[in-house]
């Protein structure tokens, strides 16, 4: 087993001397996506439980591909609000259902 480990180290050292990366993983920067839930009905299509007034809260909803640092647009009355996803956990069943911690962000005009 130590022979394999030594052989790998020699291989990595050779690759490093060539100026190549030793990591097979290519890191891509996550683009913050905006998910528009303003056409959905609170209490029917999703649940929003406010914390600290309406500045942050927990949202339970459905949809795929929502990740931390993404944005969610919600509507209360005639006003739309933009929240950033601070954290999100997906349910096992159904797999597209999730609960997220949201923090309101100011919308630049």
Secondary structure in CASP SS format (residue, H / E / C, confidence):
PFRMAT SS
TARGET T0000
AUTHOR 0000-0000-0000
METHOD secondary structure of the structure
MODEL  1
X C 1.00
X H 1.00
X H 1.00
X H 1.00
X H 1.00
X H 1.00
X H 1.00
X H 1.00
X H 1.00
X H 1.00
X H 1.00
X H 1.00
X H 1.00
X H 1.00
X H 1.00
X H 1.00
X H 1.00
X C 1.00
X C 1.00
X C 1.00
X C 1.00
X C 1.00
X C 1.00
X C 1.00
X C 1.00
X C 1.00
X C 1.00
X C 1.00
X C 1.00
X C 1.00
X C 1.00
X C 1.00
X C 1.00
X E 1.00
X E 1.00
X E 1.00
X C 1.00
X C 1.00
X C 1.00
X C 1.00
X C 1.00
X E 1.00
X C 1.00
X C 1.00
X C 1.00
X E 1.00
X E 1.00
X E 1.00
X E 1.00
X E 1.00
X E 1.00
X C 1.00
X C 1.00
X C 1.00
X C 1.00
X E 1.00
X E 1.00
X E 1.00
X E 1.00
X E 1.00
X E 1.00
X E 1.00
X C 1.00
X C 1.00
X C 1.00
X C 1.00
X C 1.00
X C 1.00
X C 1.00
X C 1.00
X E 1.00
X E 1.00
X E 1.00
X E 1.00
X E 1.00
X E 1.00
X C 1.00
X C 1.00
X E 1.00
X E 1.00
X E 1.00
X E 1.00
X E 1.00
X E 1.00
X E 1.00
X E 1.00
X E 1.00
X E 1.00
X E 1.00
X E 1.00
X C 1.00
X C 1.00
X C 1.00
X C 1.00
X C 1.00
X C 1.00
X E 1.00
X E 1.00
X E 1.00
X E 1.00
X E 1.00
X E 1.00
X E 1.00
X E 1.00
X E 1.00
X C 1.00
X C 1.00
X C 1.00
X C 1.00
END
